[in-house]
Amino acid sequence: MKRTVITAIALAACIGSPLFAQNSKEGVITFALTGNYQASVSDSSTANNHGGWNTPAGTAATVYKTSTSKLATANILQAIGKVLYGNAGYYSTKAQLVLVQGELSGFFNLTPELADVGDFVTGEPATRQSENWTSFADTTLPGGGTFATLATGRHFLANPTSFRWPPGHHQPWGQIYVKDPGKAPWSISNPLCDNVTFFFSITVEECYDCYYLNSFISDSKFKYVQGSAGPVPCCDILTSLQGSGKDQYYMTLSFDNTDNNPYLLRLDRVTGLLNDAWIGLGSPDPTAVNYNPYAGVVGINTDLVVADGIKADMLPYSEPIISGFGVTSPYQMRFTLNGIVTYAWTLRLINKTDTVYDFVGSANYAANGYGFVALRCGLLTGAASIVEKVVVASNCCQGGMWEDGLWYDWWYGTGWNQAQSPWYNFSLTAPNGFDSPINTAADLSFHFGYNEEYEPGEQWGTNPTSGDPLNTPLDFSVIYGTHLWNFVPVGR
């Protein structure tokens, strides 16, 4: 289903909405990658892809050549536009990928309200978050629900003396958006904003009983300033904590706009019907109870283009090297990067009236990887960066009739692992549990331990394929009166 009608409804809901003179933190994400691909297999040094695999005898496939191409933010925006709107050129040249409500440092944690799951079907947190906003009823979390905290000498358990939670279980945190002030009829004060978190998957490695920090290393210095407004409730963390530093951690980042992405709907090649997916369920009608502006979003069909980058020898054999098989798919994109994030930051106030300091800085992601881009398998080199700035909050809205128009209250918990929620169920001393909850409903990234990888079959107690619902590991019949199928959460 295309989003033309949905977008028109969203715009109508935004027109005339008040713009409050508040500041927010935005991190502009930039990709600068080079793809290295096989360009030719040939029996000739002067003609690419010439000849056949076996003919002429003794001279076939003797010359191999590679080529390079750039993979930049603009290419990723085209890949997103192709899926959301059916148009790779939908976004304007002013469009940016931004991390909103972002936390990139390891020195932070979540308040219990934000960490706790409120709805086991959708994965929505028990309490929603906004960043430093006080004008709306659903923005009661101090500091937006996250707070700066120092090392405690523990990795999961609370410090036995101070009872403080250990840091390092959530970075990077936030949501990934396309922000486009140049797309008519939107503007700088009221830009088009699309939540595109579900195109990405992010994981961070953790290491336990390593004396110091569990998921990152840091050169930093903090100080406490007198005149604090008091501790953040529940956590005994002074709001006067200030400092600057540089954190580093190992991160894997993936992007996928095909129906191989389990968050996107898949068009069944036999029945022509849309299968259930982890995102895209619900109604596109803003007045509906199960309203979802991304209802019906379908990933690029990997069956229709013949080559999908997944199944070996799916293409029929062709003796000529140039086969003519397949259909061009220039905006089909799936890649994975691995590398070290280096984040230089300073704790500062987003608004002068704030009582909680936030991390503001810039991160460099020196990463290498691989991908399947425009039907070519290849290697990726280069870097990505996230540059944070404090800006006047724009009136980004999603058009929900029950929303206040702020993009900060829309999230997808792509890092959530329901098998660990509620986190106090996994404690030897219930109901206290892991005093530092990990992989909560509000998480962008998935944190996992040494020598472990995120396998949905292992984590969820089943082995889902794209479009298949996930059976809940726990029987909620006591709560809901029936055993429910569950999906990776859609938060709002």
N, C-alpha and C positions, 0 to 999 in steps of 0.2 A: 504494500500500500504506500503510495506516495504521500508526502507530507504537505502538499500545497495547501489543502484545506486547513490542516492542523496549524500551519504557520500563520495563515490569515486570522484564525481564531486567536492565536497567541498574541499577534500584533494588536488586535482589537482590544484585548484585555490589558495591554500595556499602555496604550495611548491615554494620556492624561494622568498617569500614575505620578505621585509626587517624587521628586528627587531630593533626598536629604543630603545636606552638606556634611557628610561623614566620609572618613577615609577608610580605605581597605588596602590589603596587601595583595598584589598580583605578581605572579612569577611567569614571565614570558619564556616559553619553551622553544628552543631553536635546535633543529637537527642539521648537521653538516656532514653527511656521510658520502662515501664513494663506494659504489658497487663494482665489483670485479667479476666479470661473467665470461663464459665461453662464447666466443663469437663465431668460430669456424672449426669444423673438422673436414679436411679435404685431402684429395689425392694430388693437389697442385699447390705450389708455392705462390702462384699468381692469381688463382681464382678461389674465392672462399666457398666452402660447402659444395665443392665440386665432386662429381663421381658418385660411387656407391660404396656400401660397407664391405663388399666382397669383390667388386669389379673395378678396374681390371685386376686380374690375379696378380698378387705380389706387390701392388702399388696402392692398394686401398687404404684410406684413412691414415696417412703418414704425416700430415702436416696439421698442427694444432695452434690456434691463435685465440687470445683473450682480448677483451675490450673493457673499458670502464665507462660508467655514467654516474651522474650525481643523483643523490637521494637527499632532498632538502625538505624543509617544513612545507613548502608549497606543494610538493608531490604528495605528502601525507594528507594535506587539506583536500587535494583533488580526490584522493582515495576515499576520504570520509564523505565528501559531497556526492560522490557517485552512489554511495549506499543510502545516505539519508534523503537525498533529493533526486536521485537518478540523473544527476548532472555533475560531472567532474569540475565544471567551471562555475559552480553555483556561488562559491564564496568570492569576495572581491580581493583585490591585491592588498587591501588593508587588514585582512583577516589574520589573526594570530592564534596560536595554541597557547593557552594560559593555564597555570596551576592556581586555582582559587582556594582560599582558606588553607593554604599550604603550610606544612611544617616539614622542613628538610633536615633539621638538626636531630641528633639522637637524644638530646637532653630535654625530652618532654614526655608527658604522659596524659592520659585521659581521665576525666572525672567519672565516677561510677554511673551518673545519669547517661552520659554519652556512650560509655562502654557497654551498658546493659542492653540486651535485645528486647524490644518492645513487642515485636510481632514475628513469630517464628515462620510465618508463611512468606512474608515479604522481606524479612530481615531488617525492617526499619528499627533504628535505635529507639529506646524508650523515650528519650527526650531529644528533640532536634537541636541543631546548633546554628548560631549565627556569629559572625565575627565582629565583636565590639559594637553591636547594635543594641540600642535600648528603647527603640520606639515601638517595638512590637511585642505582643504578649508571649510569643514562643521563643524569646531570646533571653531567657533567664539564667542561662548557664554562665558562671563566672569565667571571663576570658574566652567565652565561646565553647568551653568544655575541655580545652587543652591548657596545660600549664607547664612552665619551665621547672625542671627538677634536676637535682645533682645525683651523682653516683652514691649508692647506699651500701656497697659491699655485698650485695645480694644480686641474683639474676632473675629469680621469679618471686621468691618470698619477700615479705616486708622486712625491713631492718628491725631486729628484735628490740632495739632501744628507742629509735625514733618512730618506728612504724611507718616509715615512708616507703613508697613504691620505687622500685628500680626503674631507670629509664632504658630506652633502646629497643622497644618492641613495636614501634609503629612507623618509623620514618621509611620512605617519604609518605606524607599524609596529605589529604585534600581531595580535590576533584579536578579533572582535566576538561577544559571547555574550549570551544572555538568561539572567539569574540571577534565580531566583524562589524565595525562602525561604518564601513563603506558600502554595505549592501543596502540598496534602496528598498523600502523607504526608511530604513533605520538610520541612526545618527550617532555621533560621539556620545551624547548624553543618554541615548537610549539604543545601544547597539544590539544587533542580533547575537544571541548567546545560546549555543547548543552544548549540552552536556555530552561529551564523547568519551567519558571514562571507560565505557564498556568495550571500546576498541583496543584498550591497552591491558596488559597484565604485568604486574611488577612484583618481584620477590627480593627479599634481603636475607642474607645468611646470618645466622647467629651461632655463637660459640659459648659454651657454658663452663663454669668452674675454671675460668681463665684468669683469676685473680682480680681483673679490673672490669672493663665494660664488655657487654655480651655481643653487641652487633656492630660496634664502630670503635674507632680510635680518635683521639682528639688532642689538639694543642689549644688550650683555652684557659681563660681566667675569669672568675666570677667575683662579685663583691656584693655585700648587702649595704643598702643605703638606709640611713635612719629616716623615720617619718613614714614608715610603711602604712598602707591602708588596712593592713591586717592579712592574715593567711587566707588562701583559697580554702573554702569549706571542704572538709573531709581529708585534706591532704597535708595541712600544716606547712605549706610552702609559702614563704614570704613573697608578696607581690613586689617587693623592692629589690628582688634579685636582678642584678645587671651584670653585663659582661660582654666579651667578644671572644672569638676563637675560630678554629678550623676543624671541622669533623670530616672523617673519611669512612666509607663503608662500601662493601661489594654488592652490586645490584644487577639483577637481570630484568630487562625491559623487553616486552614483546608487543607487536602490533599485528592485528589481523582483521581485514575487512571482508573476509570470505565466510561462507556458511560453515567453514571448519571452526570458526569462532563460536563456542557454545552459547555465548550471550545473544547471538543474532539468530533470527528465524531462518529456517531452511525450507526451500521449495522442493517437495518430493518429486523426483523426476518421473515416477510411475503414476502417482495419483494426481499430481499437480496441486496438492494441498499443502498448506503451511503447517509444519510440525511445531509443536511446543518448543520453546527455547527458554533460556534463563532470563532473558530480557525481551521485551516486545509484546508481552502479554497485556491484556486489559483492553480498554476502549479508548479510541482517539477523541471521544466526545468529552469536552471539558466539564460538562454537567454530570457526567456519569460518576458513580461511586468509585469505580475502578479505573478512573481516568489515567492515561499514560500517554504523554506526547510522543513517545517512541513506539507506540503499539504498531505492530505490523512491519517493523523494519527488517528487511531480508538481506542477509549477506550475499556477496557475489557468488553465484552458483558455480561450484567447482566441477559439476558434471557436464554442464553445457559447453564449457570451453575445452573439453576433452582432457587436456593436461591439467592436473590439479596440484602437482608438486608433492603429492602424498602417496599415491598408489604406484608402485613400481610396475613398469611395462603396461600401464593402462592403455597407452597408444598401441595400435596395431603395428606390426613390423612393416617397414618399407625399405626395400633395397636401395633406392636412390636416397642420398643423404638429405636432399631437399624433398620432403614428403608431401607438403601441402596439407597436412592434417591440422585440425584445430581451428579455433576462431580467435582472432586477436582479442586480448583483454588487457589494454595498457594500464588500467587503473586497479588491477588486481594486485594486492600487496599483503605480504605476510613476512615479518622478519623478527629476529631475536638478537638482542645485544647483551653483552656481558662486560662489566668493567667496574672501575672504582669511581665513586662519586666523591668529589672534594667540595665541601661547602664552607665558605668563609662567611661569617655572620657577626652581627651585633645585636644585642637586645635593646629594643627601643619601643617607645609608645607609638601605636598606630594613630591614635587620636589623643589630643592633649588631655582630654577628660578621662582617658582610660586609667585603670589602676593596675592592669596587668601588662607587663612588657612582653613583646613578641620578637621572634627571631626574624631578622631581615638581612638578606645578603645575596650572594650569587653562588651557583653550583656549576661545576664543570664535570661532565660525565665522559671520561676517556674510555671509549668502548669499541670493541670489535664484535663481529657477529656474522650471521648468515641470513639469507632470505630467499623468498620466492616472489619476485617482483616482475610483473608484466610477462609471466610465464617463463621466466628465466631463473634458474637456481644459481646463486652466487655468494660471494663473500663480501662483507661490509667492513670498512674501516672508517675511522673519523671520530667525531665527538658530538655530544649534545650539551646544551647549557640551559640553565634556568636562572634568569636574572630577575630578582624581586625588587619591586618598587612600591612605595606607599603612594597611592593615587586617590583622587576623589572617586568615591564609589559610584559606578555607573548604574543606571536603572535597568539592569539585566533582569528579564523575567521570563518565565516559562509558560505563562498563560493559564496556570491552574486557578480555578475559581476559588479554591480554598487556600491559596497561597498569598503571601504579602508582596510578591513581586521580586523577592531577593533571590539571587542565584545561590547564595550560601546555604540555603535550606534544602537544596536538591542534591542528593548524592546517590551513588551506586556503590554498595559495599563489595567491590570486586576482590578485596582481600579477606573477606569474611570466611571463616571455616566453622560451620555450624556445629561440628563435632566437639568444639571447644566452648560452645555457648549453651547455657550461661556458664561463664568461666568458673563460678564457685562450685559447680557440680564435680569438678575434677580435682578437688582438694582432699587431702587426707584429713583435714580438719574443717570439713564443711560446717557452716556455710561460708567461711572466709575465702577459701579457694586461692587461686593465683592472685595475689594482691596487686600484681601488675598484669591486667588482662591483655591477651594478645589475640590478633586476628579477630577483631570485633566487627559488628555489623557496620560500623562507620569507617572501616579501614580501606584505604586505597591499595596498600601493599600487603603481601602475604609474607610473614616471617617464619622461617623454618630452621631446624637445627642442623648440626653438622652431619654430613653424609646422608641427608634426606632430600628428597625432591617432592614437589607438590603433585601428587597423583590423586585425582578426584575419586578413583575407585578405592584407594586406601583411606582417604580422609572422610569420605561420605558413606562408605560401606557398600558401594556399588561401583559399577564401571560404566558411566554414562557415555554415550556418543552424542554428537551434535544434535540438538533438538529433543533429546530424551529427558523426561522429568527425573528428578532424583528422589528416591525413596528416603524418607527421613530416617536417620539412625535411631531416633527415639519414637516411641508410640505416644502420640499426643491425644489418644482417644479419651483419656481422663479429662483433658482440658477442653478439647473441641468436640468430643462426642463421636469422632471418627478418625480413622488413620489417614493422614493427609500426605499427598505428594508434595514435595518441596522443590524449590528452585534456588539457584543463586539469587540473592536478594535484589529487589528493586527498591531502593530507598527514596524518600522524598523529604 
